[in-house]
């Protein structure tokens, strides 16, 4: 089981990796928008970030956790709105294992 702060660290490390590829840098804050109106990422950037996060979670935990699956997209409130909502969703997924 990982705490929210441990998951945020994984996400922030993933943002660092993504920022190496981007001209406009994504900020490392819980309120950083990832999806929706006025978001800080385009759709390709979000896909890349999710892929990096999945790889980093697997490296840290030894388990592959699919983040962007049917379940995530069927939720009433998107887990991809902000860094904070994504961290909460990942924590929930990890706790179910």
N, C-alpha and C positions, 0 to 999 in steps of 0.2 A: 504494500500500500504506500502511496506517495502523498505527501501533503500538497496543498495548493501552492505553497512557496517553492517546493521542489519541482512541481510541474511548470510553474512560471519560469524557473531557471532554465528548464529544458526549452521552453518556448523562446525565451530571450536569447539563448545560445543559437537557436534556429533562426531567429530574426537577424542575428549577427551574420550568419552564413548567407542568408538571402540578401542582406545589405551589401555584401561584397559584389553582387551581380547587378545591383540597381544604382541608378544615378540619384534618384530621390530616396532618401533613407527612411525606413519605417522606424518609428519611435518605440522604445521598449517600456510601455506603460500599460496597465490593465485597461485603461480607457481607449487605447488605440483601436480605431475602427478597422475591421478587416473585410467587411461585407456590407452591402446595402448603400443607401444614399450617403454621399459625402465620405465614402470609405477611402482609406489610404492605400489600397491595393487594387490593381485591375484583376480580372478573373485568372489570368495566367500566373500572376504573382501569388494569388491565394493558393492555387493548385501547387505551385512550387513550394510555398511555405508549408503546406500540409504534408507534402512528401518529405521534406526535410525533418519536420517534427516527428512523423511516423518513424523515420530512420533513427532519429536520436532517442526516441522512447525505446525502440527495440535494442539499441546499444546499451542504454542505461538499465533496462528491466530484463532484457533477455526474451521479451515477448513482443510479437508483432501485434499492434492494435490498429485496426482500420478506423480512421477518424471520419473520413468522408464516405459514408455508406448510406444505404436507404434509410436507416434509422435516423441519422443526423438530419437528412433532408425532409423527413416526415414530421419532425418536431414542430410544434406550433411556433415556438420562438427559436430562431436559428442559433446554434452554438457558435457560429462563425461571425457574429456581430462585432465582438471586440476580443482583445487578448484575454480579458477576464472571463468572459462567457466561454471561450474556448478552453481555458484552464479548468473551469468547473466541469465542463463536459468530459474532458480527458480524465479528470479525477474520478468521475462517476464510472467511466469505462474501466479504468484500472481497478477500482474497488469491486467491480462485478466479477473479476477474474479470480 
